[in-house]
Amino acid sequence: MAITERLVALGQGAKRLNDGSDRLNRLISEIDKALGRLNIGMDYTHPRPLAESQSTDPGGKRTIELAYLGYLSVRGQYHLVIKTVKIMEDKAAMANQTPGRVIPLLTAPRAMRHAAVDVLPDLVDAISSQIHELVSQVERRCETAQGLLEELRELENTASGTRSIAEEPSAE
């Protein structure tokens, strides 16, 4: 194959890749907006890392960087994000390290966005399960609070009924 044919094939492949990435970005954006409209307002980070990289400093200490898909607050609003965490072998470095970096999924590198899409169904399922569990807890707590309120009202009615009889003057 001549170099010209290879360059044409490369150009066509790059165009298809970019077009596909643009479409995927639009879909991720719509998913992010749909999740936002649900007003979920709860943090979730998928437990399985999307990516892992290792490096070794000149002293031989390893640093492992992990990237996770999450649904977290960014500047006061919840979005799909990539959360990166560094794990350092050096204990002094660990004491000074930051708890992780969070960037919106749509601004993450292409490979990370693409990998995240494979995990999105798991993330939505996990958030859905957490919400259903919280709904059950809220309903149970509302029933408890309602029962307590009814008992207090009965006690209040009983106490005010007792008071009115005791406060009445006797007919002597």
Long-range contacts (C-beta under 8 A, 24 or more apart in sequence): 21-110, 21-113, 21-114, 24-113, 24-114, 24-117, 25-106, 25-113, 27-117, 28-80, 28-105, 28-106, 28-113, 28-116, 28-117, 29-106, 31-80, 31-120, 32-79, 32-80, 32-104, 32-105, 32-106, 35-71, 35-78, 35-80, 35-124, 35-127, 36-77, 36-78, 36-79, 40-71, 40-78, 40-127, 40-131, 41-78, 42-71, 42-78, 42-127, 42-130, 42-131, 42-134, 43-70, 43-71, 43-72, 43-73, 44-70, 44-71, 44-72, 44-123, 44-126, 44-127, 44-130, 45-69, 45-70, 45-71, 45-72, 45-83, 46-70, 46-119, 46-122, 46-123, 46-126, 48-119, 48-122, 50-82, 50-112, 50-115, 50-116, 50-119, 51-111, 51-112, 51-115, 57-90, 59-90, 61-88, 61-89, 61-90, 61-93, 62-88, 62-89, 63-87, 63-88, 63-89, 63-93, 64-88, 67-112, 69-105, 69-116, 69-119, 69-120, 69-123, 70-102, 70-123, 71-123, 71-127, 72-102, 74-102, 74-104, 79-104, 79-105, 80-104, 80-105, 80-106, 80-116, 80-120, 80-123, 81-105, 82-108, 82-112, 82-116
